[in-house]
Amino acid sequence: MAIHPQQRERIASGKGFIAALDQSGGSTPRALKLYGVDESAYSNEEEMFAQVHAMRARIVGSPAFDQRILGAILFERTMDGEFAGKNAVAYLWEDKGVVPFLKIDKGLADEADGVQVMKPMPGLADLLERARARGVFGTKERSVIKANNARGIAAVLDQQFEVARQVVAAGLVPIIEPEVDIKAADKAQIEVALKQGLLERLDALDPSGPVMLKLTLPEVDGFFKELVEHPVVLRVVALSGGYSRDEANARLARNPGVIASFSRALTEGLTAQQSDDEFNKALDASIESIYQASIT
């Protein structure tokens, strides 16, 4: 199954960044609260997801959500939902020129050996097949590293690359996301071990099935250069990881070749109470600042 050539070219060489709109069960209440919607606005999970879907629809429907956005990562419910009366995946690509990705992990397991690997993903093959049929280009799967523990880091990477191989076999492009906790006391040392582990595993992959990397912004500027230039890596993107948008942008701008894939930092300053004009202006300012940091 060939990868969509126009979408591949847009992600590989386009100017812009990827919007992470994939808040799921655990992160949704906090995302809604930051957006000005507290728990009193919904009484069950269905109503909560309806509220966050309305937020996402407002973002992607804004005139500010334009060609500066190369791709968008969706939650599974969003993939099956609609924007402006059209399937969300089709709307993104056909109406906005935005390449669709899907979050496929089911959340994090409990911490062990200084890391949190991904929970089991029953039904992954069926989900990948459904995503491919919908027109999704790639996937995203997140683990978290909290300590410089060799066994834990190896466990995260082994699991990530095993899932990545399944995604590639399904004709999709995986975004491998071994997030490093920005509060980790030995963050810089973790990044050294992580990069070495990534390079070893990337070298074993077939370049005909490209992957992407989503990484925490590093302590050493330009630290991901070998990853950016690796022949099997389509693009390296960065998560905001709890940094403010200004801090994330400043760090991103010091890492050439890396582009943003921000979630909370993208929506910082947006509220449900804003008029459409206020909302669109705030979103445009956010997108422009992240875009400039991504193309520096």
C-alpha positions in Angstrom: 0.0 0.0 0.0 1.7 3.2 -1.2 1.8 6.3 1.0 -0.2 9.2 -0.4 2.5 11.0 -2.4 1.2 14.6 -2.0 0.7 14.2 1.7 4.2 12.6 2.0 5.7 15.6 0.2 3.8 18.1 2.3 5.0 16.5 5.5 8.6 15.9 4.4 9.3 19.4 3.0 6.4 21.7 3.7 6.9 24.9 5.7 4.8 24.8 8.8 4.0 22.5 11.8 1.6 19.8 13.0 -1.3 20.7 15.3 -1.9 18.1 18.0 -5.7 17.9 18.5 -5.7 14.5 20.1 -6.6 15.1 23.7 -8.2 11.9 25.0 -9.9 10.7 28.2 -7.3 11.6 30.7 -6.2 15.0 29.3 -9.6 16.3 28.1 -10.9 17.8 31.4 -7.7 19.9 31.8 -7.8 21.0 28.2 -11.4 22.0 28.5 -10.7 23.9 31.8 -7.9 25.9 30.1 -10.4 26.6 27.3 -12.9 28.0 29.9 -15.2 25.0 30.1 -15.2 23.5 33.6 -16.7 20.2 34.8 -20.1 21.8 35.5 -20.6 22.1 31.7 -20.9 18.3 31.2 -22.2 15.5 33.3 -20.8 12.4 31.5 -18.1 11.3 29.1 -20.3 11.8 26.0 -21.0 15.4 26.9 -17.3 16.0 27.8 -16.2 14.7 24.4 -18.9 16.8 22.7 -17.5 19.9 24.4 -13.9 19.1 23.3 -15.1 18.2 19.8 -16.8 21.7 19.6 -13.4 23.2 20.6 -11.6 21.3 17.9 -14.2 22.1 15.3 -13.8 25.8 16.1 -10.1 25.6 15.7 -10.0 23.7 12.4 -12.8 25.8 11.0 -11.1 29.1 11.8 -9.6 31.0 8.8 -6.4 31.1 10.9 -6.1 27.3 10.5 -4.5 27.6 7.1 -1.5 26.5 5.1 0.8 27.1 8.0 -0.6 23.9 9.4 1.0 20.9 7.7 -0.8 18.2 9.6 -3.2 17.5 12.5 -3.3 14.6 15.0 -6.8 13.4 15.8 -8.3 11.4 18.6 -10.1 8.2 17.4 -13.5 9.7 18.1 -12.6 12.7 16.0 -11.6 10.5 13.0 -15.1 9.1 13.0 -16.7 12.5 13.6 -17.4 15.5 11.4 -16.2 19.0 10.9 -18.6 21.4 9.1 -20.9 18.5 8.1 -18.1 16.4 6.5 -16.0 13.5 7.8 -13.2 15.1 9.9 -10.4 13.3 8.0 -11.7 14.3 4.6 -12.4 17.9 5.7 -8.8 18.4 6.9 -7.2 17.2 3.6 -9.8 18.3 1.0 -10.9 21.6 2.5 -7.8 22.7 4.4 -4.9 20.9 2.8 -3.9 19.5 6.3 -2.5 16.0 6.5 -4.5 13.8 8.9 -2.8 11.7 11.6 -4.4 9.5 14.3 -3.5 8.9 17.9 -3.5 5.1 18.3 -2.2 4.5 21.8 -4.6 3.7 24.7 -2.7 5.7 27.3 0.2 4.9 29.6 0.9 1.9 31.9 2.0 2.5 35.5 5.6 3.6 35.9 8.3 1.0 36.1 12.1 1.3 35.6 11.7 5.1 35.4 9.3 5.0 32.4 5.7 4.6 31.4 5.3 2.3 28.4 2.1 2.2 26.4 -0.9 0.2 27.6 -1.8 -2.8 25.4 -3.6 -1.9 22.1 -6.1 -4.6 21.4 -7.7 -4.3 18.0 -4.7 -2.3 16.6 -4.8 -4.0 13.3 -8.5 -3.2 12.8 -8.0 0.4 13.9 -5.1 0.8 11.4 -7.2 -0.7 8.6 -10.1 1.7 9.4 -7.7 4.7 9.6 -6.2 3.8 6.2 -9.7 3.5 4.7 -10.7 6.9 6.1 -7.7 8.5 4.4 -5.4 8.9 7.5 -1.7 9.4 6.6 0.0 8.4 9.8 -0.3 7.6 13.5 1.0 8.8 16.8 1.9 6.7 19.8 3.3 8.1 23.1 5.4 6.8 25.9 7.1 8.8 28.7 10.6 8.6 30.1 11.1 10.0 33.6 14.6 8.7 34.6 17.9 7.7 33.0 17.3 4.0 33.4 18.8 1.9 30.6 16.3 -1.0 31.0 13.3 1.4 31.0 14.5 3.4 28.0 15.1 0.2 26.1 11.6 -1.0 27.0 10.1 2.2 25.7 12.0 2.1 22.4 11.5 -1.6 21.8 7.8 -1.2 22.2 7.6 1.9 20.1 9.5 0.3 17.2 7.4 -2.8 17.3 4.3 -0.7 17.0 5.9 1.4 14.3 6.6 -1.8 12.2 2.9 -2.7 12.5 1.9 0.8 11.4 4.3 0.8 8.4 3.0 -2.7 7.4 -0.5 -1.2 7.3 0.6 1.5 4.8 0.7 4.4 7.3 3.6 6.5 8.7 4.1 6.2 12.5 5.1 9.1 14.7 7.3 7.5 17.4 6.9 9.6 20.6 9.2 8.7 23.5 8.5 11.9 25.5 11.1 12.9 28.1 9.5 14.4 31.2 10.8 18.1 31.3 10.9 17.8 35.1 13.4 14.9 35.0 16.5 15.7 37.1 18.7 14.0 34.5 16.9 15.2 31.4 20.1 15.9 29.4 21.5 12.4 30.2 18.3 10.8 29.2 18.4 12.6 25.9 21.9 11.2 25.2 20.8 7.6 25.9 17.5 8.1 24.0 19.3 9.5 20.9 21.7 6.6 20.9 18.9 4.1 21.2 16.9 5.8 18.5 19.8 5.8 16.0 20.5 2.1 16.6 16.9 1.1 15.9 16.5 3.5 13.0 19.5 2.0 11.3 17.8 -1.4 11.3 14.7 -0.1 9.5 14.0 -0.2 5.7 14.0 3.4 4.3 11.1 2.5 2.0 8.8 2.6 5.1 9.6 6.0 6.7 8.9 7.0 10.3 8.6 10.3 12.1 9.8 11.2 15.6 8.1 13.4 18.2 10.5 14.4 20.8 10.8 16.7 23.9 12.7 19.9 23.1 16.4 19.1 24.1 18.7 20.7 26.6 21.5 21.0 24.0 20.6 23.1 20.9 20.7 21.2 17.7 21.0 17.9 19.5 18.7 16.1 17.1 20.7 16.9 13.9 21.5 13.2 13.2 17.9 12.2 13.7 16.7 15.0 11.4 19.1 13.9 8.7 18.5 10.1 9.1 17.4 8.6 5.8 14.5 6.7 7.3 13.1 9.7 9.2 10.5 11.7 7.3 10.3 14.5 9.8 11.3 15.3 13.4 8.6 17.2 15.4 8.7 18.5 18.9 6.1 18.4 21.7 5.7 21.4 24.0 5.8 19.1 27.0 4.5 21.6 29.6 6.7 24.5 28.5 4.8 27.7 27.9 4.3 28.6 24.3 7.0 31.3 24.5 9.5 29.0 26.0 8.6 26.1 23.6 8.9 28.4 20.6 12.3 29.8 21.9 13.7 26.3 22.3 12.3 25.1 19.0 13.8 28.0 17.1 17.3 26.9 18.4 16.8 23.4 16.8 17.0 23.7 13.0 15.1 21.1 11.0 12.7 20.3 13.9 9.1 21.6 13.6 6.4 21.9 16.2 3.7 19.4 17.1 2.1 21.4 19.9 -1.2 20.7 21.7 -1.5 22.8 24.9 0.9 25.5 23.7 -1.2 25.8 20.5 -4.5 26.4 22.3 -2.9 28.6 25.1 -5.0 31.8 25.4 -8.1 30.4 23.5 -11.4 30.3 25.4 -15.0 29.3 24.6 -16.1 32.8 25.8 -14.2 34.7 23.1 -16.2 36.1 20.2 -15.3 34.5 16.8 -13.3 37.6 16.0 -11.3 37.5 19.3 -10.9 33.7 18.9 -9.6 33.9 15.4 -7.2 36.7 16.2 -5.8 34.8 19.2 -5.5 31.6 17.2 -3.8 33.4 14.3 -1.2 34.9 16.7 -0.6 31.5 18.3 -0.2 29.8 14.9 2.1 32.5 13.5 4.4 32.4 16.5 4.7 28.6 16.3 5.1 28.7 12.5 7.9 31.2 12.7 9.7 29.0 15.3 9.2 26.0 13.1 10.7 27.6 10.0 13.7 29.3 11.6 
